[in-house]
Amino acid sequence: MELITSKDNKIVKLISNLMNNKKVRDEEDLFVIEGIKTINEINDNFEIKYIVVSEDFSNKIDVNTCVKDENVLKSLL
């Protein structure tokens, strides 16, 4: 797991751009989903590139037990 400490982090910028700009979503062929339940419902045809959680969330909940798919956990930041 990688700790992101700056809003200038490339992943933070990418997520922000994906959330705010359809053109970026289309160009990158990516989109953002929110919530552990939704992550666990993702169709196997989709590749999850990143899972980003807040420090508070990771301190309260063991993300490893929330996400069913081990391949998804490999993308966890």
Steps between C-alpha positions, in 0.01 A plus 500: 500500500628843405421809705410804292597819677456763230211624290759528223541122489448370145227256609309770688518723193385217273202417723402866520518534122300182449229614738469846345558449130323256268756565227777373732290192588457426131865565412635293789227236470461518879231601747468542876271302725447555870436256783613154605162351410529630145858375469387153603223510239732585210468264207808284432529665158623820665855552619535701818811716478494663844311490825549816699381534859538774754736454792203516738325220313809282494546555876141398577448213257728227371460553126638152438190350660261736318611416148426146389721473191874449563585649159323817603702519819821498296396840364442647845692817575 
